Amino acid sequence: MNNIKENNNLVKGNFFTELFNYFYKSPKNFSKKQWSIISIWIIINFVCMFLYMAAGATFGLALVNCIYGILIIFGYFTRVIAMLIAPIFILIFKIVGLVFKQENEIQTAYEWSDALIFATIAATIIRGYFMEAYTIPTSSMEKSLLVGDFLFVSKYSYGNRLPQTPLSFPFVHNKLPYSETTQSYLEWMKMPYTRLFAVSSIKNNDVVVFNYPFEIDKPTDKKENYIKRCVGIAGDSLKVVNQQLFINNKPADNPDLMQHFYKVVSTEGITEKFIKDNDITEGGATDKGYLLINLSNKSKAKLKELPGIVSIEKNDTTFISGYTTFQEKYKWSIDDYGPIYIPKSGDIIEMNEHNYEVYQFAINHYEDNPTLTWENGQAMNNGQAIKTYQFKYNYYFMMGDNRDNSADSRFWGFVPETHIVGKALFVWMSWDSGNKEVRWKRLFKGIK
């Protein structure tokens, strides 16, 4: 009975007085270790402030972002943030029927709040600046990466991209949990693109995570994440001839597990065992009397050895339409594409009609020149005729290893450096949802 009376008194007002006293009258003398952490944090925020200003941010916006970052660490060490969260834990204690003495209840709520805040800050730093976990939702990189693969991506390899929308809900990308429409970020503090130093540059055949560039209605760092193989880097000339990729007029190395769709004519059915052993997961019989299945070079060679195989031919060419218009104009397809030049920062190109068509989308949307148009046989920018254009950024050309089932740069064009997220390192977990089992052989498998 005494406990019940005590808790009733707390509800009437004494509890909130004690809660306030616990957080605000507790000692605020920081230890040397805490001051060291605070000092380092402040320095980092001022460095970021000057980097943002160098990238074009106004002094006021950069300063607000800097103050916001500094307040987080002071809010943590002064228990201000914990005080805001602690009542939630106390409410949970009461809902689940946990009964504490008044001082123990507040102390426990603080400890839980402190642990949650520390974990959130630490995980946000790791996720934003060092390494982040991603999953593979589609088959565009099969069989190099499988649907259900969980992988770690290095954020520092190509240089940490500083947050462009720093006011966002932790641990989610662009939608709030349990919502399909409510965005998880505020856009009023929009920062310009800038990066810290890079450990390495993007190389041909790196597997790269990037923000989907064709999604122009969102901030860059909140666009959907894609993963593809970077087949062409800034300064490369690229073309695809009869399915073979050429870089600077030399045949490119094809990924070991690259796939294409093939028409397979057989007098005998392909056994379920062969399909399972060769991990054939896409395609099947058609109403035209042949099979249409996705094969790597290795599985294609094995299929040829089966009895009853009459022919294995490449599938009909798919022409590109519905994205940027120049591919359709030149009758480019996923098997025969280009030639096309991939711009690098500082390149100056002649603004003829061909170059306008090829690079117009990038110049309009990625280089922030929305007024670029083609009028009366010449390029116009800001109402002035221009004969040349100099690129601000490096660009990259991405393709999926599942070449006939990948929406990639062949459709929507170049990926600017502003959209690069990081380098895929290794698969740490893989789940086969069809068979409801772990793919044990893929655990901690490197990505190449």
C-alpha positions in Angstrom: 0.0 0.0 0.0 2.8 2.4 0.8 4.3 1.9 -2.7 1.0 2.7 -4.3 0.5 5.9 -2.3 4.1 6.9 -3.1 3.6 6.4 -6.9 0.2 8.3 -6.7 2.0 11.3 -5.2 4.6 11.1 -7.9 1.9 11.4 -10.6 0.5 14.5 -8.8 3.7 16.5 -9.4 6.5 15.4 -7.1 7.9 13.0 -9.7 8.4 15.7 -12.3 10.1 18.0 -9.8 12.5 15.2 -8.9 13.1 14.4 -12.5 14.0 18.0 -13.3 16.3 18.2 -10.2 18.0 14.9 -11.2 19.0 16.2 -14.6 19.6 19.9 -13.9 21.0 19.9 -10.4 23.4 17.0 -10.9 27.0 18.0 -11.2 27.9 19.5 -14.6 31.7 19.4 -14.2 33.0 17.6 -17.3 35.9 15.2 -16.9 39.2 15.7 -18.9 38.1 12.8 -21.2 34.7 14.5 -21.8 36.3 17.8 -22.6 38.7 16.0 -25.0 35.8 14.5 -26.8 33.9 17.8 -26.9 37.0 19.7 -28.2 37.5 17.1 -31.0 33.8 17.3 -31.9 33.9 21.1 -32.0 37.0 21.1 -34.3 35.4 18.6 -36.6 32.2 20.7 -36.9 34.2 23.8 -37.7 36.2 22.0 -40.3 32.9 20.8 -41.9 31.6 24.4 -41.7 34.5 25.7 -43.7 34.3 22.8 -46.2 30.6 23.6 -46.7 31.4 27.3 -47.2 34.1 26.4 -49.7 31.5 24.3 -51.6 29.2 27.3 -51.8 27.1 27.4 -48.6 26.4 30.8 -47.1 28.1 31.6 -43.8 24.8 31.7 -42.0 23.7 28.2 -43.2 27.1 26.7 -42.5 27.2 28.3 -39.0 23.7 27.0 -38.2 24.8 23.5 -39.2 28.0 23.8 -37.1 26.0 25.0 -34.0 23.5 22.2 -34.5 26.4 19.6 -34.5 28.0 21.1 -31.4 24.7 21.2 -29.5 24.3 17.5 -30.0 27.5 16.7 -28.0 26.6 19.2 -25.3 23.1 17.9 -25.1 24.4 14.5 -24.6 27.0 15.3 -21.8 24.7 17.7 -20.0 21.9 15.2 -20.0 19.5 17.5 -21.7 18.7 15.0 -24.5 18.4 12.2 -21.9 15.9 14.3 -19.9 13.7 14.6 -22.9 13.8 10.8 -23.5 13.7 9.5 -19.9 9.9 10.1 -19.5 9.3 7.7 -22.3 11.1 4.9 -20.5 9.4 5.8 -17.3 6.0 5.5 -19.0 7.1 2.1 -20.5 8.1 1.0 -16.9 4.6 1.8 -15.7 2.9 0.2 -18.7 4.7 -3.1 -18.2 4.2 -3.0 -14.4 7.8 -2.3 -13.3 7.7 -0.6 -9.9 10.8 1.3 -8.6 11.5 3.6 -5.8 11.3 7.2 -7.0 15.1 7.8 -7.2 15.8 4.3 -8.7 13.1 4.9 -11.4 14.7 8.1 -12.5 18.2 6.6 -12.3 17.2 3.6 -14.4 15.4 5.8 -16.9 18.5 7.9 -17.3 20.8 4.9 -17.8 18.5 3.5 -20.5 18.2 6.9 -22.2 22.0 7.5 -22.0 22.7 4.1 -23.6 20.2 4.7 -26.4 21.6 8.2 -27.1 25.2 7.0 -27.1 24.4 4.0 -29.4 22.5 6.3 -31.8 25.3 8.9 -32.0 28.0 6.1 -32.4 26.0 4.2 -35.0 25.2 7.4 -36.9 28.9 8.3 -37.1 29.9 4.8 -38.2 27.1 4.5 -40.7 27.7 8.0 -42.1 31.5 8.1 -42.3 32.9 4.6 -42.2 30.7 1.7 -43.1 27.1 0.9 -43.8 25.1 -2.3 -44.3 23.0 -2.7 -47.4 20.8 -5.4 -48.8 20.4 -6.5 -52.5 16.7 -6.3 -53.4 16.8 -7.0 -57.1 18.6 -9.3 -59.5 20.4 -6.7 -61.6 23.9 -7.9 -60.3 23.2 -11.6 -60.4 25.2 -13.8 -60.1 27.9 -11.6 -58.7 25.5 -10.5 -56.0 22.3 -12.3 -55.2 18.9 -11.1 -54.0 19.1 -11.5 -50.2 22.8 -10.7 -49.9 23.6 -8.4 -47.0 26.8 -6.4 -47.7 29.0 -3.8 -46.1 29.9 -0.7 -48.0 32.9 1.5 -47.3 31.9 5.2 -47.0 35.6 6.4 -46.8 37.1 4.6 -49.8 36.1 7.3 -52.3 36.0 10.1 -49.7 33.3 10.7 -47.2 30.5 12.7 -48.6 29.3 15.1 -45.9 25.6 15.1 -45.2 23.5 17.3 -47.5 20.3 16.9 -45.5 21.7 16.7 -41.9 18.2 17.1 -40.2 16.9 13.5 -40.6 15.6 10.6 -38.6 18.4 8.2 -37.6 18.8 4.8 -39.2 16.4 5.2 -42.0 17.0 6.5 -45.5 14.2 8.6 -46.9 10.9 7.4 -45.4 9.9 7.3 -41.8 9.4 3.8 -40.3 6.0 2.2 -41.2 5.3 4.9 -43.7 5.4 4.8 -47.5 5.0 8.6 -48.0 6.3 10.6 -45.0 9.8 11.7 -45.7 12.4 11.2 -42.9 14.3 14.5 -43.4 13.8 18.2 -43.4 15.0 20.1 -46.4 15.3 23.7 -45.1 18.9 23.0 -44.0 20.2 21.8 -47.4 24.0 21.7 -47.6 26.1 21.7 -50.8 28.0 18.7 -52.1 31.5 18.3 -50.6 33.7 15.4 -49.7 36.6 14.6 -47.4 39.9 13.2 -48.8 39.6 9.8 -50.6 41.6 6.7 -49.9 41.3 5.7 -53.5 39.6 6.8 -56.7 36.9 4.8 -58.5 38.4 2.3 -60.8 37.0 0.4 -63.8 35.0 -2.7 -62.6 34.6 -1.5 -59.0 31.2 -2.4 -57.5 29.8 0.9 -56.4 26.7 2.0 -54.3 25.3 5.3 -55.6 22.1 7.4 -55.4 19.8 6.9 -58.3 20.5 10.0 -60.4 17.3 10.0 -62.5 15.2 10.6 -59.3 15.4 14.4 -59.5 12.7 15.3 -57.0 14.7 14.4 -53.9 17.9 15.7 -52.3 20.9 13.8 -53.6 21.7 11.9 -50.5 18.1 10.9 -50.0 17.6 9.4 -53.5 17.2 5.6 -53.6 20.4 3.6 -53.3 21.5 1.5 -56.3 24.4 -0.9 -56.7 26.1 -1.6 -60.0 29.5 -2.2 -61.5 31.4 0.9 -62.7 32.4 -0.1 -66.2 33.5 3.4 -67.3 35.2 6.1 -65.4 35.6 9.8 -66.1 37.6 10.4 -69.3 36.8 7.0 -70.8 35.2 6.4 -74.2 32.7 3.6 -74.1 30.7 1.5 -76.5 28.9 -1.9 -76.6 29.2 -4.0 -79.8 27.2 -7.2 -80.0 27.1 -7.5 -76.2 30.9 -6.9 -75.8 31.8 -3.8 -73.8 34.7 -1.7 -75.1 36.6 0.9 -73.1 38.8 3.3 -75.1 38.4 0.9 -78.1 39.7 -2.1 -76.2 37.6 -5.1 -75.1 36.8 -4.7 -71.4 37.2 -7.6 -69.0 33.8 -9.2 -68.5 32.8 -10.2 -65.0 33.2 -13.9 -64.4 29.5 -14.3 -63.5 28.0 -11.9 -66.1 24.7 -13.1 -67.5 22.7 -12.7 -70.7 19.3 -14.1 -71.8 19.5 -16.9 -74.4 17.0 -18.7 -76.6 17.5 -22.4 -76.0 16.0 -25.0 -78.4 16.0 -28.5 -77.0 14.5 -31.8 -77.9 14.7 -32.9 -74.3 13.7 -30.8 -71.3 16.4 -29.3 -69.1 16.4 -31.2 -65.8 15.5 -29.5 -62.5 18.9 -30.8 -61.2 20.8 -28.9 -63.9 18.8 -25.7 -63.2 19.5 -26.0 -59.5 23.1 -26.9 -59.8 23.8 -24.0 -62.1 21.6 -21.6 -60.1 19.4 -20.6 -63.1 16.8 -18.4 -61.5 15.4 -16.3 -64.4 13.5 -17.4 -67.4 11.7 -20.5 -68.6 9.6 -21.9 -71.4 7.9 -19.6 -73.9 4.8 -20.1 -76.1 7.1 -19.9 -79.2 8.6 -23.3 -78.6 11.9 -22.4 -77.0 13.3 -21.6 -73.6 14.4 -18.1 -72.6 16.8 -18.4 -69.7 19.5 -16.3 -68.1 23.0 -17.9 -68.4 26.5 -17.0 -67.4 29.3 -18.1 -69.8 30.1 -21.0 -67.5 26.5 -22.3 -67.3 26.1 -21.7 -71.0 29.1 -24.0 -71.7 27.7 -26.7 -69.5 24.3 -26.5 -71.1 25.8 -27.1 -74.5 27.0 -30.5 -73.3 23.6 -31.7 -72.4 21.9 -34.2 -74.8 19.1 -32.8 -76.9 20.3 -29.2 -77.1 19.7 -28.0 -80.6 20.8 -24.4 -80.3 21.7 -21.6 -77.9 21.4 -18.1 -79.3 21.4 -14.7 -77.9 18.0 -13.1 -77.2 16.5 -10.4 -79.5 18.0 -6.9 -79.0 16.1 -4.6 -76.7 16.1 -1.0 -77.9 16.2 1.8 -75.4 13.4 4.3 -75.1 11.5 6.2 -72.5 14.5 7.8 -70.6 16.7 10.4 -72.2 15.9 10.7 -75.9 19.3 10.4 -77.6 19.5 6.6 -77.2 16.2 6.3 -79.1 17.3 8.7 -81.8 20.5 6.7 -82.5 18.8 3.3 -82.3 21.0 2.3 -79.4 20.2 -1.0 -77.6 21.4 -2.8 -74.5 23.6 -4.9 -76.8 24.9 -2.2 -79.2 25.4 1.1 -77.5 27.5 4.2 -78.2 30.2 5.3 -78.7 29.9 7.8 -75.9 32.4 9.9 -74.0 32.2 10.0 -70.2 33.0 13.5 -69.0 35.6 14.4 -66.3 35.8 17.5 -64.2 37.3 20.4 -66.2 36.5 18.9 -69.7 35.5 21.5 -72.3 33.2 20.2 -75.0 31.8 21.8 -78.1 28.1 22.5 -77.7 27.0 21.0 -81.1 23.6 19.3 -81.5 25.0 15.8 -80.8 26.7 16.9 -77.6 23.7 18.9 -76.4 21.5 15.8 -76.8 23.9 13.5 -75.0 24.9 15.7 -72.1 21.9 18.0 -71.7 20.3 16.1 -68.9 23.5 16.0 -66.9 24.2 19.7 -67.4 20.6 20.7 -66.5 20.1 18.5 -63.4 23.6 17.6 -62.0 25.5 20.7 -62.9 22.7 23.1 -61.9 22.1 24.7 -65.3 18.3 24.3 -65.7 18.2 27.0 -68.4 20.3 25.2 -70.9 18.3 24.7 -74.1 18.7 24.2 -77.9 17.2 27.0 -79.9 17.6 28.0 -83.6 20.5 25.6 -84.1 22.6 26.7 -81.0 22.9 26.0 -77.3 21.5 28.7 -75.0 22.3 29.1 -71.3 20.8 31.9 -69.2 19.6 33.5 -72.4 23.1 33.6 -73.9 24.4 31.5 -76.8 27.3 29.2 -75.8 29.7 27.4 -78.1 31.4 25.3 -75.4 30.7 23.9 -71.9 33.1 23.1 -69.1 32.1 20.2 -66.7 32.2 20.7 -63.0 32.1 17.1 -61.9 33.5 13.6 -62.8 31.0 11.2 -64.2 30.8 7.4 -64.3 29.0 4.7 -66.3 27.3 1.9 -64.4 26.1 -1.4 -65.6 24.6 -4.5 -63.9 26.3 -7.9 -64.3 22.9 -9.3 -65.2 23.3 -7.4 -68.5 19.9 -8.1 -70.0 17.9 -7.5 -66.8 19.4 -4.3 -65.4 18.2 -0.7 -65.6 21.5 1.1 -65.6 23.5 3.9 -67.3 22.5 2.5 -70.7 19.0 3.7 -69.9 19.3 6.8 -67.7 22.8 8.0 -68.4 25.8 9.0 -66.3 26.3 9.0 -62.6 27.9 12.2 -61.3 30.5 12.1 -58.5 27.9 13.9 -56.3 25.8 10.7 -56.2 28.6 8.3 -55.2 27.9 6.7 -51.8 30.7 4.1 -51.4 32.5 0.9 -52.4 31.0 -2.5 -51.8 33.4 -4.6 -49.7 32.0 -8.0 -48.8 28.9 -10.0 -48.2 28.4 -10.7 -44.4 25.1 -12.5 -44.7 23.0 -14.1 -47.4 19.4 -15.2 -47.1 17.6 -17.3 -49.8 14.0 -16.3 -49.3 12.8 -18.9 -51.8 14.2 -21.8 -49.9 14.1 -20.1 -46.5 17.7 -20.8 -45.7 21.0 -19.1 -45.2 23.5 -19.4 -48.1 26.4 -20.4 -45.9 29.0 -20.4 -48.7 28.4 -16.7 -49.3 29.1 -15.5 -45.7 32.0 -13.0 -45.6 32.6 -13.4 -49.3 34.6 -10.6 -50.9 33.0 -8.6 -53.8 35.0 -8.4 -57.1 
